[in-house]
Amino acid sequence: MAGPIHPRLLRRAKATQVFLVSSVAVGIVTAVLLIVQARLLADWITSVFDAAAFPAHSAATLLLLLGVFAGRGLLAWASAVLAHHSSASVKSELRRDVLAARLATPVEGASSASLVRIVTQGLDALDGYFAKYLPQLGLAATVPFIVGAAILVTDWESALIVAFTLPLIPVFMALIGWTTQKATARSFSVADRLANHFADLIAGLPTLQAFARARAQRRGVELGEENYREATMKTLWISFLSSFALEILASLSVAVIAVTVGFRLVYGQIDFPTALFVLILAPEAFLPVRQVGVHFHDSADGVAAADAAFEIIDGATSPTGTTPAPDGPLTLDDVSYTYPGDDSPATDGVRLSVAPGEVVALSGTSGGGKSTALAMAMGFITPESGRVLIGGVDLREIDAASWRARTAWVAQEPGLIDGTVGDNVRLGHPTADAAAVAAALAEAGADFQADKHVGDDGEGLSAGERRRVALARALVRIRLGGARFLILDEPTAGLDADTEAHVIDTVRATGAGVLVVSHRPAVLAAADRVVEVVPA
């Protein structure tokens, strides 16, 4: 269990620190208002009983009570406004950090489905942490002590009971918190698996439909939904049971005070105003601490999402190099890499060098680590052993932006944005005019125009057409952006033989150093050298 305050939220999100300080200040003022309210009520009610009528100062007392109620309402409103502003600030900061981490490490880490769930629904649950839990924590850190001190000054015997019974509530809260955290973590994990499963089904639905296997996946989704329902119901069961336990404990504690005060009042050991004052204040000493346990459940989902977000942020590769990318060959010097959670390396002992103007092909069986080698060449991941050298300089010492400005990258599944084909080609160089875009598309073998609409993730284009758009984008980056290396992952997959030959000639004509992964014989035959990647 992370503790009453999530330490990483406190460290990383400055708004959390400001809000926590303001919550303590609100708690102090609230405690003072509670004491004033109790004193006014006790004195006024005592006067009514003594005089058997409303005393002359009733109007003044009523106005003071209204002022106290208005003050408490104003504090609650201010706390709520600040809570929502703080929550929005923290969520925005975390989302920016998660997206920056994803951009820094695009080839590993959380899946897209997990990422979407964390940055949307997951982090939205932090509203409960800021709007309910932290304000109540501020009250719990101040109100019991100030109210307890007021009771101590008035009636030390009642204060002694409060001092002995109040610490029992945090003990039970800790026990309940451990159980809640485990249940919430399991529920979050089950929901994450369900989201990934559903995303995979949606992505593969055309293939499943083509082979008449779509309906067969229904049972798997139903099982995932049932597991999520069971996990959610278990979390709710713990929440309701823990709230009941805390209510019983607090009620019994207040009852002990009420019974002892009542007996002492009967035997004349305490006066009526003091007894009434203590009875009005005693529940207020227990209420904030009890409510912390209740609102802990409101924050559990958001904290689980924050933990998942921090895992992504902390797991990202942070380039620290500052040296501008030099001229010279790209060299992979005995590089190896193992993905987190895998037992064996994805790539082991790869050696190659690509000089400017040279075409080097990587071949080997599927899953042998060729794409991983390209990711290391781009600087997306850092090799566990060996080095990536640019002109003899270790890539870890080179500024990442400087190196990537000198490269054009065509992934196996190119990323495309919603817009036109021309918009996607101009991602290679924003100032490319219509003529440059058209020329690049023609050189990439595209048989469609630049004004053709493209949906999210390349919707509306076939796999081969997407690769042609990505290749045209890379050509624009070389011709206009000054890139000197072209790194390609299966650029001709899905192309016919004539288009493939045209693309090979285009790539050779760029004059850039080319590192290409391919299984196609025509591509391997056109390369200056072929490096075989053997699975680890």
N, C-alpha and C positions, 0 to 999 in steps of 0.2 A: 504494500500500500504506500502511495506516494506521501501521505501525511495530510494534515488539514489543508495546506496550501500546496498546489502543484509546483514543485521547485523549478521545473524547466519553463513553465509559463511565467513564473516570477522573474526568472533570469533573462529570458529572451524578449518578453513582451513588456515594454516600459509602461504601457497603459495599465497593466496589472498592478504594478507597484503604486502608481498614483491612485488608482481606485481603492487599493487596500488601505492606504493612509486615510483617504476620505471616508471609508467605511468605519474606521476606528473613531474618527472625529464625529461622525453621525451617531455612533454608539454612545459616546460620552455625553453629547447633548441630549440624546434620547433618555439616557439614564437619569439625568438631572430633571428632565421634564416628568418622568415617571414618579420620582420622589416628590416633586411639587404637587403633582396630581394626587398622589396618595395622601399627602399631608392635608391638602384642601378638602378632599372627600372625607377623611377621618374627622377633621375638626368640624366640618359643616354638619355631618350626620350626627355627631355627638351633641352639637348644639341643638339640633332639632329634637332629639330625645330628651335632653335636659329641660328644654323650654316647652315641649309638647306643641311647638309651633315653629314656623319658619323664622329664623332670627333676622334681625335688621340688616345684617351684612350679607344676606343671601344673594342679592343682585350683584354685589361686587364679587362674591365667590363664584357665581355663575359665569360672570365675564372672564374671570381669571381661568376657570376651567375651559371655557371656550377658546381662550388664547392658548392654553396648553394643547388642546386637541388640534387646533389649527397649526401650531408649531410642529407637532408630531406628523400631521398630514403633509406639511410642507417638506419636512425632512424625508419622509417616505417618497414623495414625488421627486425631490432632488436626487435621492439615492437611485431611484429607478432610471431617471434620465441619464445620470452619469454611468450607470451600469450598462445601459444599451449603447452609449457612445463608446465605452471601454471595450465592450464585447465586439462591436463593429470594427474598432481599430485593431484589436488582437486578431480577429478572424482575417481581416485584410492583410495584416502582416504575415500571418502564417500561410495564407494562400499564395502570396508573392514568393515567400521562401520555398514553398513546396514546388511551385512552377519553375523557379530558378534552379532548384535542385534537379528537377526533371530535365531541364534544358542542359544542365551541366553533365548529366549522366543519362543520355537518352536510350542506351541499349541495355540497361539492366534496372533492377529495382522493381517498384510496384507496377502491376499491370494497369492498363488504361481504365478498366472497370473499377479497380480499387482506388485509383487516383481520383476519378470523377466522384465516387461515393464519399471519399474523405473530404474533398474540398467543397462539396455542396452540402448534402444532408448531414454528414458527419460533423463538420465544424459549426454548422448552424446550431447544433445541440449545445454549443458553448454558451448560448444565451442563458440556459438554466444555471450554468456555473457562475456567471457574472450577475444575472438579474436576481437570483434567489440565494445561491449558496454563499458567495463572498459577502454580500451585505449582511446576511444572517451571521456569518463568521465574525464580522466586525462588531455586531451587537453582542455576540457570545463572549468576545474578548474584553468587553468593557462593562456591559450592563450588570452581570452577576456580581462583579467586584464592587462597583459603586453602590448598587442596591444593597448588597451584603453589608457594606460599610455603614449604610444608613440604618439597617436593621441592628447592626452591632451597637451603634451608638444609642439606639432606642431600647433594645431588649437583647442582651448578650446571650440569653438562653436560647432564644429562637435562632439567633445567628449561629450558635454552635450546631444546632440541628442542620441548618443549611450547609454549614461547612463540612459536615460528615456525609450528608446525602447527595449533595450536588456533584462531587467527583465520580459517583457511581455512573452517572449518565455518560460522560466521556468514555469510561471503560467499556460500557455496552456499545457505544457508538463505534469504538475501534473494532470490537469483535464483529459487529454487523458490517462495518466498512470493508473488512477483509473478505467476508462472504460476498458482499455486493460487488466488489471489484472483480472477483473471479467470475461471478455470474455474468456481469456486464462484458467482460473481456471475451467470454465464450460466445455470448450473443453477438458481439461485434464481429468475431471471427466467422461465425456461421453465416451472418449476413454478407460478409465479404466474399465467402465462397459462393454463396448463392448469386451475388452480383456478377462474379467472374464467370460462373457457369452460364448464366443467362446471356452475358455478353458474347461468350464463345458460340452459343447456339444461334444468336442473331447473326453473327459474322459468318457462320457456316451454313445458314439456312438454305441458301440457293443450292449448295452441294447436297445437303440432306434431302431437300425436296426432289432434286434430280434423281436420287437413288431411292426415293420413297422411304426414307428413314426419319422424316420429320416427326411423325406421330409417335415413333418409338422413344423419342426423347422426353415425352410428356411425363412418364413415370419418374424420371430423374429429377425434373423440376418439382414435381409434387413431393418427392422425398426431401428435397432441399427446403421447400416451404414448410414442411412438417417439422423439420429440425429447428428451423428458425422460430416457428410458433412455440415449440417446447422451450427453447432457450429464453424467449421473451416472457412467456408465462412464468418460468422459474424466477426470472428477475423481478417481475411484478409481485410474485408471492413473497419473495424476500423483503421487498419494499413495504408491502402492507403489514407483514408480520413484525418487521422491525419498528415501524411506526406505532403499532399497537403496544409493543414492549416498552418503548420510550414513554408513551402516554401513561401506561400503568405505573411505571417507575416514578415519573414526575408527579402524578396524582397522589400516589402513596406518600411521597415525601412531603407534599403540601398538606396532606391529611394529618400526618404526624405533628406538623407545626400547629395546625388548626386545633387538634385535640388537646395538645399540651397548653396552648394559649387559652382554650376554653376552660379547662380545669383551673388554671391559675387565675382566670378572671372570676370564676365562681368563688374561689377561696380568698379573693381580695389581694392576690399577690401581684396583680398588674391592673392598671387602670384601663377604662374602656377606650379612650382615644388611642393609647399606645397599642392595645390589642387589635383594634381595627386597622391602625396604620400598618402593623406587621402583617395582618391577614391580607390586606390589599397588595402589599409589596412582595410577599413570599412567592406567589405564582410568577411574578415578573422576573424573579431571579432565576427560575427554572426554565421559563419559556424560551429564551434565546438559545440556550444550549440544546434543548429538546428539538427546536426547529432546525438546528444545524444538521442533526441526524436525519430529519425528514427531508430537507432540501439536498442532502448529499446524493440522494437517488436522482434528483433532477439534473445533477451535474455529471453523473457517471458516464452517460453516453458521450457527452462532449469531451470529457477528459480522455476517454478511450480513443476518440478520433484525434485528439491533440497528440497523444502518444504515438499513434500511427503516423501522423504528420511529422513529428520530430524524428521518427525512425527514418523516414524518407529524406528529411533535411540533413540529418547527421550522416547518412550513408552516401551522400553525394560526393563526387570527386571535386575538389576545389583546386583548380590550377593556380599555382603560385609563381610560375615563371614570369620573367620580365624582359628577357632578351628578345629583340626582334628576330623574326624567322630569317635565317641566312639563305643564300643561294647554295646549291649543291644537291647531291642525291638524297633520296629518302631511303633509310636503311633500317631494317628490322634485324637486330642483332641477338639471336638466340632467345626470342621472347616467348614467355609462357604466361597463361592466365587461367585461373579457376574461378568460376562463378560462385557467388555465395550460396551455400547449401549443397553444392556438388562435391562429390568425393574425389573425382578425377579431373585433371585440367581439360579445359575446352580446346586449348592450343598449347603445344609443348615443343619448344626448341625450334621455332620458325626462323629461318635466316634468308634474307633477300635484300636486294638493293635495286632502286629504280632511279636512273639518271634522267635529267631533263631530255625529252624527245624520245625516250625509250619506252617500249611497251612490254610489261612483265605480267604474265598470267599466273594465277593461282588455281590449281586443280586438285582434285581429291574427292573422296566420297562425301556424301551429304552428312552434315553433323560433325565433320572433321575439324572444324575450327577456322575455316577460311574467312567467314564474316567477322569472327572475333579478331582475326589478324587485321582486317580493314579497320575495325573499331579502334584498335590500338594505334594504327597508323594515323587516324584522324585525331587521336587524343581524347576520344570519348571514354576510354578506360585506360588505366595505367598498368603495364605488365607487372606481374609479381616477381619475375626474374627476367634478366636481359634488359635491353634498352632499345628505344626508338630514337634514331638519330636523324637530324636534318642538317645536311652540310657538316657532319661531324659533331654537332651540338646536341646534347640530350634534350629530347622534347619536353621533359619536365622543367627545364630551365628556360624554355621559350614561351613567350606570351601566347596564350591559346588563341586569342583573337587575331594576332599577327599571322600565326600559322594557318588558321582556317581561312583567312583572307587570300591565301596563296593556293587554296585547294578548291576543287569542284567535286561534289559528292553526289553520286547517284545510288540510292539505296535499292535493295531488292524489292521493297514495297514503298515506292516514293510517296512522300507526303504532299498532298495537294490541298489547296484552300478553295472555298466557295467563291466563284467568280467566273472568269473566262480563261481559256487556255493562255491567252496573252498575259493575263494577270499572273498566272503561275510561272510563266517563262520569265517575266520581269523580276521575280524573286531572286534570280541570279544576278541581276544588275538593274536597279530601279529606273535608271535613266535610259534604258534601251528603247529606241523608237520602234515604230511599226515595221519598218523595213528590216531592222536587225532581228526582230522577233520572227518575222516571216522567213528570213534567211536561215535562222537557227532551226526552225521547224522543218524546213525543206532538207537541211543537212542531216537532221535526225530521222528523216524518212517518214515524217508525218503526212498523212493524206487528208488532213482536216485543217480548217482555218483557225486563226488566232481568236476569232470572236465566238467560237463554240463555247457554250456554257458548261461549266464543271461544278458539280455539287460537292458537298462535304466529303472528304476522304476520296475524292476522285470519282464520285458518282456520275454516271453518264459516259465514262470512258472504260474501255476494256483494259486488261492488265498490260497488254502490249502498247496500247495508246498512252497509258500513264507513264510507261518507261520512256517513250519517245518525248513526251513533254518534259520529263525530268532530264533527259539527255540534252534537249534544246536549252533548258535552263542552265545546265552545266556549260554548254558551248558559249552562251552569252556571258557567263561568268569568266570564262577564259578569254574571249575576244575583247570584252569591254572592261571586265573587272580586274584583269591582270593576274588571274590564277595561273600557276605553273605546274600543278599536278592535278590529274584527273583520276579519281578513285571510283571504281564501278563495281557493283555487285549484281551479277547476272543481268547485264544490260540488254541482252538480245533474247532472253527467255520470252516465249510467246510471239516472236517475230518469224515471218516467213524467210526463206533462204535469200531472196533478192534484197529484202529490206535489211536483213542481217549483214549482207556483204556491203551494202551502202553505209550502214552504221560503222562497220569496221574501218572502211576507208576514211570516213569522217573523223573518227577518233584518231587515226594515224596522222591525219592532216593537221590536227591542232598544234602539233609541235610540243605539246606538254608531255611530261612524264606520266605514264599511264600504268596504274596498278588495277588489274581487273580480275574478278572472280568469275569463272565460267566453267560449264560442263560441255559447251558446244564445241565440236571439233573445228569448225571454221574459225572461231575466236582463238583457240589454242594454236592453230596453224599460223595465224597472222601475227602472233606475239613474237618478240625478239627472243624471249626466254620463257620457259614454263617451269614453275616451282611446284613440286608435288608436296601437298600438306598431308602428312600421315597422322591419323587419329592417335591420341595419347593412349 
